[in-house]
């Protein structure tokens, strides 16, 4: 779904745009964001960044909250004073989800916003005019663990993502406007006074030169201006603080077997899906009544995190929350070539087919991380495969699915590489 937005801020010579319209209101996007230390007097920090980080920036805004920030931009790129800003509106509206990554499809592109621990990342506010660029950026951030909320266009078909209305979200958030950066503060008037004094001094010296010989020239060294660069916090590596994968696989198996036991007459169970946070499935009615499945779920003894019935009453869905699991630092041990050779050799030795592919992710701080993605199907359950797969440090299981009709388990995951 495309929200009620119009084209704004488009430049055919660049791959990004500067603003969108949501419900008739213009919102600025694609700002450069930094942490704010002094909320009472933000101008010095803003001016310093406009001179040393984003040269020429003449507009800014403030995002308040647990972690205050300021965003800066250049008016020649299409920004205007008093224009509302999109990122603080969405970040404050989703304050109960302190870490989220999202792409909203709009009329003039795909707006990407990324907030980590209540902080809008420096490049986490970008309106891409290319769908491919937006999707690549979104998928690169999917490699980072522990997102509380993931939002992507439904046509992308990405698992575990939602797509709420941008219009509804932005209306709930704070309404922050762009302001001019006031460079003519106290320092300006001091400098002006100094210039006036210097002018009077020159007139005086010229007058005195009529009566005495000129003094020897004095050369005063000019100290270069040193602009303090903002400190960038160390970037967490994607394999740090991974959930213990053996515990994830064990929990998946135990809860999947619990769901399989729910067999109400006249209803058939579908595939069971496992992720790091939940195990879910559905039942389809063949004969009988809705009462039968409702009673079976209620008397199963399981603590469901969610249950729902389709509007026609022919499908029931249920989910069980799992975790949280203990985390571990699972630093990779092999490069991609050695990793693929080891996996292929083992799977060939047991006559098991496996699909492998290389994946490279460039982080917001331009660090490159590599991994080998794998996919295979087997009649052996996760408890059996856990003993083998967890021998590889850097393992991350992305999806496990079980087909109760065939007894086949489908495994998808990745192993980080050097």
C-alpha positions as CSV (number, residue, x, y, z in Angstrom):
1,X,0.0,0.0,0.0
2,X,1.3,3.5,-0.9
3,X,0.3,6.1,1.7
4,X,-1.3,9.4,0.7
5,X,1.9,11.1,-0.4
6,X,3.0,13.3,-3.3
7,X,6.3,13.7,-5.1
8,X,8.6,16.3,-3.5
9,X,12.3,17.1,-3.4
10,X,13.2,15.0,-6.5
11,X,16.5,15.7,-8.3
12,X,17.1,13.5,-11.3
13,X,20.9,13.8,-10.8
14,X,20.9,12.0,-7.4
15,X,19.6,8.8,-6.0
16,X,17.7,10.3,-3.1
17,X,15.0,12.8,-2.5
18,X,14.5,15.4,0.3
19,X,10.8,15.3,1.3
20,X,7.4,13.7,1.0
21,X,3.8,14.8,1.5
22,X,1.7,12.8,4.0
23,X,-2.0,13.6,4.1
24,X,-1.3,17.1,2.6
25,X,1.6,17.9,4.9
26,X,5.2,18.1,3.7
27,X,7.8,16.3,5.7
28,X,11.6,16.5,5.3
29,X,13.6,13.3,5.0
30,X,17.2,12.3,4.3
31,X,18.7,14.4,7.2
32,X,22.1,13.7,8.7
33,X,21.6,12.8,12.4
34,X,24.0,13.2,15.4
35,X,23.7,13.0,19.2
36,X,23.0,16.2,21.1
37,X,24.8,16.8,24.4
38,X,23.3,20.1,25.5
39,X,19.5,20.5,24.9
40,X,19.4,23.9,26.5
41,X,21.9,25.4,24.1
42,X,22.2,23.2,21.0
43,X,23.5,25.9,18.6
44,X,27.3,25.4,19.3
45,X,27.1,21.7,18.5
46,X,24.9,22.3,15.5
47,X,27.1,25.1,14.1
48,X,30.2,22.9,14.6
49,X,28.7,20.1,12.6
50,X,27.5,22.4,9.9
51,X,31.1,23.6,9.4
52,X,33.0,20.3,9.9
53,X,30.7,17.4,9.3
54,X,28.1,18.5,6.7
55,X,29.6,21.6,5.2
56,X,27.1,24.2,4.1
57,X,24.3,22.9,6.3
58,X,22.0,25.8,7.2
59,X,18.9,24.1,8.7
60,X,18.5,21.8,11.7
61,X,15.9,20.2,14.0
62,X,15.9,18.6,17.4
63,X,14.6,15.2,18.3
64,X,13.9,15.0,22.1
65,X,13.6,11.8,24.1
66,X,15.8,9.5,26.1
67,X,18.6,10.1,23.6
68,X,18.4,13.6,22.2
69,X,19.6,14.2,18.7
70,X,19.8,16.9,16.1
71,X,19.5,16.5,12.3
72,X,21.1,18.9,9.8
73,X,20.5,19.5,6.1
74,X,21.3,22.0,3.3
75,X,18.5,24.3,2.0
76,X,19.9,24.2,-1.6
77,X,18.9,20.4,-1.6
78,X,15.2,21.4,-1.4
79,X,14.7,21.9,2.3
80,X,12.7,24.8,3.7
81,X,12.5,26.5,7.2
82,X,9.4,25.5,9.2
83,X,9.1,22.3,7.2
84,X,8.0,19.3,9.3
85,X,10.5,16.5,9.7
86,X,9.5,12.8,9.2
87,X,12.1,10.8,11.2
88,X,11.4,12.3,14.7
89,X,7.7,11.9,14.1
90,X,8.0,8.2,13.4
91,X,10.7,7.6,16.0
92,X,8.6,9.1,18.8
93,X,5.4,7.4,17.6
94,X,7.2,4.1,17.9
95,X,9.0,4.9,21.1
96,X,7.7,1.6,22.6
97,X,9.9,-0.1,19.9
98,X,13.3,1.4,20.6
99,X,15.0,-0.6,17.9
100,X,13.3,-0.8,14.5
101,X,14.2,-0.8,10.8
102,X,11.6,0.2,8.2
103,X,11.0,1.0,4.5
104,X,7.8,2.7,3.5
105,X,6.8,2.8,-0.2
106,X,5.8,6.4,-1.1
107,X,5.0,8.1,-4.5
108,X,8.5,9.4,-5.1
109,X,10.5,6.5,-3.8
110,X,11.1,4.3,-0.8
111,X,11.7,5.9,2.6
112,X,14.2,4.0,4.8
113,X,14.4,4.8,8.5
114,X,16.5,2.9,11.1
115,X,16.4,3.5,14.8
116,X,18.7,1.6,17.2
117,X,18.2,1.9,21.0
118,X,16.2,5.2,20.5
119,X,18.9,6.6,18.2
120,X,18.3,7.5,14.6
121,X,21.4,6.2,12.9
122,X,23.6,8.7,11.0
123,X,22.5,7.3,7.7
124,X,19.2,5.9,9.0
125,X,16.9,8.5,7.4
126,X,17.0,8.2,3.6
127,X,14.4,8.6,0.9
128,X,15.7,6.4,-2.0
129,X,14.4,6.9,-5.5
130,X,15.5,3.4,-6.4
131,X,13.7,0.4,-5.0
132,X,16.8,-1.8,-5.4
133,X,18.9,0.7,-3.3
134,X,16.2,0.7,-0.5
135,X,15.9,-3.1,-0.5
136,X,19.7,-3.6,-0.3
137,X,20.0,-1.2,2.6
138,X,17.1,-2.9,4.4
139,X,18.4,-6.4,3.8
140,X,21.9,-5.3,5.1
141,X,20.4,-4.2,8.4
142,X,18.4,-7.5,8.7
143,X,21.8,-9.1,9.4
144,X,21.9,-7.1,12.7
145,X,20.1,-9.1,15.4
146,X,17.5,-8.0,18.0
147,X,15.2,-5.8,16.0
148,X,12.0,-5.2,18.0
149,X,10.0,-4.3,14.8
150,X,10.7,-4.8,11.1
151,X,8.6,-2.9,8.5
152,X,8.8,-3.6,4.7
153,X,6.4,-3.4,1.7
154,X,4.4,-6.7,1.6
155,X,5.3,-7.2,-2.1
156,X,8.9,-7.8,-1.0
157,X,7.8,-11.0,0.7
158,X,10.2,-10.7,3.7
159,X,9.4,-13.0,6.7
160,X,8.6,-11.5,10.1
161,X,7.8,-8.0,8.7
162,X,4.8,-5.8,9.1
163,X,3.5,-2.9,7.1
164,X,1.4,-0.4,9.2
165,X,0.2,2.8,7.6
166,X,2.8,5.6,7.5
167,X,0.0,8.1,7.8
168,X,-1.3,6.6,11.0
169,X,2.2,6.4,12.6
170,X,3.3,9.9,11.6
171,X,0.2,11.5,13.0
172,X,0.9,10.0,16.5
173,X,4.5,11.4,16.6
174,X,6.0,14.7,17.6
175,X,5.8,17.5,15.1
176,X,9.3,18.9,14.7
177,X,10.1,21.6,12.3
178,X,13.3,22.7,10.5
179,X,15.0,25.9,11.9
180,X,17.7,28.1,10.5
181,X,21.2,27.7,12.0
182,X,22.0,31.0,13.7
183,X,25.6,31.5,12.9
184,X,25.5,35.2,13.9
185,X,25.6,34.7,17.7
186,X,27.8,36.3,20.3
187,X,30.9,35.3,18.5
188,X,29.7,37.2,15.4
189,X,29.4,40.5,17.4
190,X,32.8,40.0,19.1
191,X,34.3,39.5,15.6
192,X,32.6,42.6,14.3
193,X,33.9,44.7,17.2
194,X,37.4,43.3,16.5
195,X,37.1,44.3,12.9
196,X,36.0,47.8,13.8
197,X,38.9,48.1,16.3
198,X,41.3,46.9,13.7
199,X,40.1,49.5,11.2
200,X,40.6,52.3,13.7
201,X,44.0,50.9,14.5
202,X,45.0,50.9,10.8
203,X,43.8,54.5,10.4
204,X,45.9,55.5,13.5
205,X,49.0,53.7,12.2
206,X,48.6,55.4,8.8
207,X,48.4,58.8,10.6
208,X,51.5,58.1,12.6
209,X,53.4,57.0,9.5
210,X,53.4,60.6,8.5
211,X,55.6,61.5,11.4
212,X,57.9,58.4,11.9
213,X,59.6,55.7,10.1
214,X,57.6,52.5,9.6
215,X,58.3,49.8,12.1
216,X,59.7,46.4,11.1
217,X,56.9,44.0,10.0
218,X,55.6,41.5,12.5
219,X,54.4,38.2,11.3
220,X,51.8,36.6,13.5
221,X,51.2,32.9,12.9
222,X,47.6,31.9,12.3
223,X,46.6,28.8,14.3
224,X,44.7,26.4,12.1
225,X,41.1,25.7,13.3
226,X,40.7,22.2,14.7
227,X,37.3,20.8,14.4
228,X,36.5,18.0,16.8
229,X,35.1,15.0,15.1
230,X,32.1,13.4,16.7
231,X,32.9,10.2,18.5
232,X,31.4,7.2,16.9
233,X,30.5,4.4,19.3
234,X,32.0,1.0,18.5
235,X,29.8,-0.9,16.2
236,X,28.5,-4.3,17.6
237,X,29.5,-7.1,15.3
238,X,26.5,-9.2,14.0
239,X,27.8,-12.4,15.8
240,X,28.0,-10.7,19.2
241,X,25.2,-11.4,21.6
242,X,23.6,-14.1,19.4
243,X,21.0,-16.2,21.1
244,X,22.4,-19.6,22.0
245,X,21.5,-21.6,18.9
246,X,21.4,-25.0,20.6
247,X,18.7,-23.7,23.0
248,X,16.8,-22.2,20.0
249,X,16.7,-25.5,18.2
250,X,15.8,-27.5,21.2
251,X,13.0,-25.1,22.1
252,X,11.7,-25.2,18.5
253,X,11.5,-29.0,18.6
254,X,9.8,-29.3,22.0
255,X,7.1,-26.7,21.1
256,X,6.6,-28.1,17.6
257,X,5.9,-31.5,19.1
258,X,3.5,-30.0,21.6
259,X,1.5,-28.4,18.8
260,X,1.5,-31.6,16.7
261,X,-0.4,-33.3,19.6
262,X,-3.4,-31.0,19.1
263,X,-5.5,-33.1,16.8
264,X,-9.2,-32.1,17.1
265,X,-11.6,-34.3,15.1
266,X,-12.4,-32.8,11.7
267,X,-9.4,-30.5,11.6
268,X,-6.0,-30.9,10.0
269,X,-2.8,-29.2,11.1
270,X,-0.6,-27.3,8.7
271,X,3.2,-26.5,8.6
272,X,4.8,-25.5,11.9
273,X,7.2,-22.5,11.7
274,X,9.9,-21.7,14.2
275,X,11.9,-18.4,14.7
276,X,14.1,-17.2,17.5
277,X,11.0,-15.7,19.2
278,X,8.0,-17.9,18.4
279,X,6.6,-21.2,17.2
280,X,3.3,-21.0,15.2
281,X,1.0,-23.1,13.1
282,X,-2.6,-23.3,11.8
283,X,-5.4,-25.8,11.5
284,X,-7.9,-26.1,8.6
285,X,-11.4,-27.4,9.0
286,X,-12.5,-30.4,7.0
287,X,-15.7,-31.3,8.8
288,X,-17.1,-30.5,12.2
289,X,-17.4,-27.2,14.1
290,X,-15.3,-24.3,15.3
291,X,-16.2,-25.3,18.8
292,X,-14.0,-28.4,18.4
293,X,-10.7,-26.6,17.7
294,X,-11.4,-23.9,20.2
295,X,-11.9,-26.4,23.0
296,X,-8.8,-28.4,21.9
297,X,-6.6,-25.3,22.1
298,X,-8.1,-24.2,25.4
299,X,-7.5,-27.6,27.0
300,X,-4.0,-28.2,25.5
301,X,-2.3,-26.8,28.5
302,X,-0.1,-24.6,26.3
303,X,0.4,-20.9,27.0
304,X,-0.3,-19.3,23.6
305,X,1.0,-15.8,22.9
306,X,-1.6,-15.4,20.2
307,X,-4.7,-17.1,18.8
308,X,-7.0,-16.1,16.0
309,X,-9.8,-17.5,13.8
310,X,-10.2,-16.6,10.1
311,X,-13.4,-14.6,9.2
312,X,-15.0,-17.7,7.5
313,X,-14.3,-19.8,10.6
314,X,-12.4,-22.5,8.6
315,X,-8.8,-21.7,9.8
316,X,-7.4,-21.4,13.3
317,X,-4.0,-20.0,14.0
318,X,-1.9,-20.1,17.2
319,X,1.6,-19.0,18.3
320,X,3.8,-19.7,21.3
321,X,6.5,-17.3,22.4
322,X,9.9,-18.8,23.1
323,X,13.0,-17.3,24.7
324,X,14.5,-15.1,25.7
325,X,17.7,-17.2,25.4
326,X,21.1,-16.7,26.9
327,X,23.4,-14.9,24.4
328,X,26.9,-15.7,23.4
329,X,29.8,-14.1,21.5
330,X,30.1,-16.6,18.6
331,X,33.1,-15.2,16.6
332,X,33.6,-17.0,13.2
333,X,36.5,-19.4,12.7
334,X,36.7,-20.1,9.0
335,X,36.7,-18.1,5.7
336,X,33.9,-18.6,3.2
337,X,35.9,-21.1,1.0
338,X,36.9,-23.4,3.9
339,X,33.4,-23.1,5.4
340,X,31.7,-24.2,2.2
341,X,34.2,-27.0,1.6
342,X,33.6,-28.4,5.1
343,X,29.9,-28.3,4.8
344,X,29.8,-29.8,1.4
345,X,32.1,-32.6,2.4
346,X,30.1,-33.5,5.5
347,X,26.7,-33.4,3.7
348,X,28.1,-35.5,0.8
349,X,29.3,-38.1,3.3
350,X,25.8,-38.7,4.6
351,X,24.1,-38.3,1.3
352,X,22.3,-35.1,2.3
353,X,21.6,-32.3,-0.3
354,X,22.4,-28.8,0.9
355,X,22.2,-25.4,-0.9
356,X,25.0,-22.9,0.0
357,X,25.4,-19.2,-1.0
358,X,27.8,-16.4,-0.1
359,X,26.4,-13.2,1.5
360,X,28.2,-9.9,2.1
361,X,26.8,-7.2,4.4
362,X,28.3,-3.6,4.6
363,X,27.4,-2.0,7.9
364,X,26.5,1.7,8.5
365,X,30.1,2.2,9.6
366,X,31.4,0.6,6.3
367,X,32.6,-2.6,8.0
368,X,32.2,-5.6,5.7
369,X,30.8,-8.9,7.2
370,X,30.7,-12.2,5.3
371,X,28.6,-15.3,5.8
372,X,27.6,-18.5,4.1
373,X,23.8,-19.0,3.9
374,X,22.6,-22.6,3.9
375,X,19.3,-24.4,3.2
376,X,18.4,-28.0,3.4
377,X,15.5,-30.4,4.2
378,X,15.8,-33.5,6.4
379,X,13.7,-36.1,8.3
380,X,16.0,-35.6,11.3
381,X,14.7,-33.2,14.0
382,X,16.5,-30.1,15.3
383,X,17.8,-31.8,18.4
384,X,19.9,-34.1,16.1
385,X,21.1,-31.4,13.8
386,X,21.9,-29.1,16.7
387,X,24.9,-31.3,17.7
388,X,26.5,-30.9,14.3
389,X,25.5,-27.3,13.3
390,X,26.5,-25.7,16.6
391,X,30.1,-26.9,16.1
392,X,30.5,-23.9,13.7
393,X,30.9,-20.7,15.6
394,X,29.0,-17.8,14.1
395,X,25.9,-20.0,13.5
396,X,22.5,-18.2,13.3
397,X,19.3,-20.2,12.5
398,X,16.9,-18.0,10.6
399,X,14.0,-20.4,10.1
400,X,12.9,-23.9,10.9
401,X,9.7,-25.4,9.4
402,X,8.1,-28.8,10.1
403,X,5.6,-30.6,7.9
404,X,3.6,-33.0,10.1
405,X,2.2,-34.7,7.1
406,X,5.5,-35.7,5.6
407,X,7.7,-35.6,8.7
408,X,10.2,-33.3,6.9
409,X,12.1,-30.4,8.6
410,X,13.2,-27.4,6.5
411,X,16.3,-25.6,7.8
412,X,17.5,-22.1,6.8
413,X,20.4,-20.2,8.4
414,X,23.8,-18.6,8.1
415,X,27.3,-19.0,9.4
416,X,29.5,-16.0,9.7
417,X,32.9,-16.2,8.1
418,X,36.3,-14.4,8.4
